[in-house]
Amino acid sequence: MNFTGMNKTDPCLFFRCPERSVSTAVYVLLYVSAAAVVLLTVCGNLLIIISVCHFKQLHTPTNMLILSLAVSDFLVGLLVIPIAIIWMVETCWIFNVIFCFCFIYISSFLTATSIFNVALIAVDRYVALSNPFLYTKSVSVNTMCLVVVSNWVLLLLYHIAMQYFNGYYTNLVLCPGTCFLVIDKVWYLFEVLLKFFFLFTVISVLYFLVFAIARKHASAIRDLNIKTKTRTSRNTTDSMKSERKAAKALGILVFVFLACMFPCSVYTVLVSVIPFEIGTFQILAMLAYLNSTINPVIYALFHPWFRRCVKVTVTFQIFNTSSSLINVL
């Protein structure tokens, strides 16, 4: 957790570790549910990673961004959600200061990576729909891979710089039962402007434009079907329907992403002017992390190719010779 505007001389005044007041049965049920969430997140995103990497038909520029998002979601499920759930269930931070620092850095880095991945997907879909000829000519799989790698490297360097200029451990506070980082006000303002205002605005505006273009395409499809029934028109219609369907599915992904991330982002922005409640923040942060769990479910519901890939994978057909050439589209 990153905070600013607090009294650094005694920041623990802002935090109290509540007593755990649940029965043993509820306690066990919480951990079983937590294990199910972690398993769903890790396995769901791992299936997306395997699908996009293995099947050659899925080696497209857009799917490279989906792969990047799945990798960040997989790491959130593996490294962040288990620790966050333990913290919530135990109601106290039970790990040491080194673990606290690693948790803050990893969760902040992976959350930022997910946000930037969704923003890149929004840009990709807007360009593909608004100017398909330019997109086909200019954007290749190799180009998109370079964009993805650059995104990860730049965000990694940014978060290293942020931790360095905030003094590593000097601002890390391990109060009884909690763990947070007091961040410099300049960095805090930059974080808020970049991650909250700028990126969320870009994502929202671009998807509004994507849906506007998709509606125009729908009208074009109707007009084309009325005027002609030639093979060329049917191929064009199928292509436009496919693009429109992909835009709609990715729009649902973005809507769910904003619904999960927005409450926690707003609370983080307002934390310096309203009383801070550790329980409230943990719930909102968990909602943001659960976006990584929901994404594979969205792919399973709205992407037939993902269901076909899962079937091939779980039935071990993926180990057959030339399985990467199987038609999954």
Helices and strands as residue ranges (DSSP letters): E 2-3, G 11-14, H 24-54, G 56-58, H 61-75, I 76-80, H 81-90, H 97-130, H 132-138, H 141-165, E 172-173, E 180-182, H 185-191, I 192-198, H 199-227, H 231-270, H 278-289, H 291-302, H 304-314, G 317-319, G 323-325
